[in-house]
Amino acid sequence: MNVKRILVMLVCFLPMIGAAQQFKPGKFRLKGDLTGYKSRPAQISVTIFKPGGGFIFDSTEIINQKFVYEREMDQPAVMVFAIRLKSLSENARGQGGAFDYLPVFAIPSDNTVKLKDSVLITSSIVGPAANPTATYNRLTNMLDSCNRIAFRVLEAEKRSGTVSEDRSRFVNDSVGNIPDNYYRQFVEKNPASPVATYALLQYAGRPVWTPRKNLQPDSVASLLKLLPADLKELTAIKALSENLIVARKTMKGNPVMDFTLPDTAGTLVSLSQFKGKYVLLDFWASWCVPCRKENPLIVKLYNKYKDKGFTVVSVSMDKAEARNAWLEAIQKDGLADWTHMCDVKGFAGEAASMYYIKSIPTNFLIGPDGKFINRNLYGEALGKALDKIFAAGTQP
């Protein structure tokens, strides 16, 4: 089975859809008459998917089977309006699930819900948000279909006999590349659609920051240039532009950006002091649950390679008032054997701004020559990277 050919065809024949709509900040308004809805719900929950990542949870009351939801918007966003079902048997598609829902690609405008089949899931939007919503739904539905086909190909490949590790990795990577290629092609063919901002941010989040992939800031930047002026002014798109600057600076082979911060004793320490060692520069915080979950592995790898030229430099995003929590976390997690610095201004601090740290954990692997090797290596990926370095006898 020619897996590569099948997966390429899945992407090449995807229909591209969209329409130009100039974006202007303003109020998004959605109203609906749910008379005829299958039950009498009291509330609609609203989940807003923030461009670039994160969520906002909101809600609006349903009074006399009618509702109005309003929100000021400075950039388009996906909103999911949902009604909690009393029982799984009420699910509109009969597939189980606790919610009846309606996704909307929201732009500032007045819109209404056109109820169909007495449920939200088959209903539609009437108004200026109707076109981008339909575009968004077709985009995501097509991608879901392609992923299902791709995973069937993957399963068929596995059933065909013994699959080597390299072959398995190739197939997995090919499946993983479908969203990348799909989002990229959508932006190329529909740059003026507000949905292009969603596709671009989704695309940028994978090839630029996904650990197993190489950084591709130039590829993302080429798509960004296609957007019209109004979309380039959106907050999330501006942030992406800044993000790409740092992505270029932190690509493999580039020199690290030096900074100086106080350690746990208040002594000023510079990153450049660790030149000559392999360094894991780890941005974290005492309150960060994923960071704390990574700590046992970092301790294990530190102990494994500390005598071979490896060390860790941890930079905490804990603010000044959380100093005790920071110090307690270091002790509790067994991290006291390496250097800890604290950027007391948090994400607005010197180091966080320099490295464009917007979320944690974020880490960088640095070579003894003071140049970047890789970034965002977690779990198995970090262990494999260090095993490869030291097995090759490349330690300083």
Secondary structure, DSSP 8 states (H G I E B T S, - for coil): --HHHHHHHHHHT------------EEEEEEEE-TT-SS--SEEEEEEE-TTS-EEEEEEE-BTTEEEEEEEESS-EEEEEEEE-SSGGG-TTSS--SEEEEEEEE-SEEEEEEEETTEEEEEEEESTTHHHHHHHHHHHHHHHHHHHHHHHHHHHHHHTS---HHHHHHHHHHHHHHHHHHHHHHHHH-TTSTHHHHHHHHHHHTTTT-TTS---HHHHHHHHTTS-HHHHTSHHHHHHHHHHHHHHHTSTTSB----EEEBTTS-EEEGGGGTTSEEEEEEE-TT-HHHHHHHHHHHHHHHHHGGGTEEEEEEE---GGGHHHHHHHHHHTT-TTSEEEE-TTGGGSHHHHHTT--SSSEEEEE-TTSBEEEE---THHHHHHHHHHHHTT---
